[in-house]
Amino acid sequence: MKISKEKRDKISEQILALLYHSFPKALYTAEISRECARDEEFIKNLMFSLKDKNLVLSIKKNEKGKDFIRRIRWQLTSPAYQAYHLSSNV
């Protein structure tokens, strides 16, 4: 099934809002997909497209500096957080 660009953009906005409200805590792909009620692979695909636009950061290490083997955590970039923060205060 193909999802339109408009719907992909709305889901991406929902993801960015979720990350904004959880900032500075980074969320795993599984947590994001659960909140958005979407498939993990679909969300992962969207996350990488948001990363290409410099809106999110992928965190592939735990707090101790050890690499994750199969997991990725996501967080808003500072410029994206600032943009959301400014728009929410208007």
N, C-alpha and C positions, 0 to 999 in steps of 0.2 A: 504494500500500500504506500502510495506517495503522499507526503504531507506538503501542502502549499507553503511557499516562502512566507506568506503572511502569518500562517499558524506557527511556523518555526520561529519567526521573530517574536511572536507573543509568548511562546514558551521560553525563549531566551530571556525576555524581559522578566518573566516570572522567576527564572533561575537567578538573575542578577538581583532582584528584590530580595530573594531568600538569602543570598550571600551577603547583601547589605545588612540585613537584620541580624545576621549571625556574626558579623565582623567584630573582632579580629579572629574569631574561631574559624578554622578551615573545616569544610565539610567533605566527607567522602562522597564519591559518585553514587554509591548505594543510598546514602541519606538523601541526596538531592533527588534521585529518581523516586524514592518513596514519598517525599513531600509533594512532588509534581505529578505523582501517579502515572509515571511513564517508564518504559523499558530502560534498563541500565545502559544498553548499547546505544540506544538513541540519544540518551542524555550525554553519554561519553562523546559521541560524535558532535553534539552541540557544544560541549565544553571545549573541545579542541578548536572549533570554529571561533568561539569567544576568545580563546587564548591567542589565536592568530590576529584577532582585532585588538590585542593588548588590553582586554577587559578583565581577564582572570589570570591568576597564577596557578600553575600546577606544583604541588608540593609532593615530592617523591621520597621524602625522608621523615622518619619519626623524630620525636623530641630529642632522642639520644644521638641523632645523626646517622642512624642505620637506614639503609635503603629499603623501601617497600619493594616486594617482589611483584605483587599483582594488584596493588591498590594505589590510588591517587587521591589526594585531598586537594580541594580547590578553595581559593580565596580571591576576593576582589583585589585588583591592583590599586595602588594609592590614588592615581588620577581618577579611576572609575569611582572609588569610594568618595572622593571629594566632589565629583560631579553629582552623584546621588545625594550627598549630604547637602550641597547647595540647593539642589532642586527641591528637596523636601522641606527646606526652611523658607521657601518663597511663598 
